[in-house]
Amino acid sequence: MGKAKLLIDELVRKKAQGDAFQERNVRIKLILKGIMPDKITADTPDTDEMIAKIYEVAENFNIQLSN
């Protein structure tokens, strides 16, 4: 548990670099993929499908996630 939250936080941080518009952009892209980033916590069970969708969004933004 918690990997999805870490990946989302990393994705938002790397893409947005402090820009609030880009933060919203990433979050909207995740929502369109069926992931509600504001509802995912460290206690949210990770699923292979959820993790794959996060990596897919990162790939669309040309962001390399370390986790």
N, C-alpha and C positions, 0 to 999 in steps of 0.2 A: 504494500500500500504506500501511496505517496509519490510514486514515480511520475504519474500523470501531472500532479501539481507541480513538481519540480521542472518537468519538461515545459509545461505551459509558462511558468514564470521565466524560464530561460529564454524561450521563444519570444515572449513579449519584450523582455529586457534587451535582447540582441537586435530585434527588428526595430523597436521604438526608439531606443537610445535616448529616452527621456521625453520624446515627442508624444503628447497626449493623443493627437490624431492617429498616429501610427499604432498606439496601444489599442485604440478602438477598432482600427482596421484589422488587427490580428484577432481580437476577440470576436468580431463579426464573422471573420472567415472560419473560426472554430465553431461558432454557432451554426453557420451554414452547413458544416460537416456533422452537426448533431452533438457537438460537445458544448456544454454550458460551462465556460471557464470560471464564472463567478460562483458556481455551485460545487466545484471540485475542491476538496480539501485534502490535507495529508491523510485523513481517515477514509477517503473514498477508495473503494476497491479498484485496483487497476485491472483492465481487461485488455487482451491482445488487440481487439478492435479499436479501443480508445487510443491506445499507444500508437497504433498504425496510423490513425487519422491525424494525430498530433505531428508525427513525422512527415506525413503527406503535406500538411499545411506548411511546415518548416521548409520542405523541399520546394514548394511553390514560391516561397519568399527567398529562396537561395540562402537559407540559414542552416548551418551545421550545428546540430545539437550534440552536446558532449555526453549526455547520459544514454 
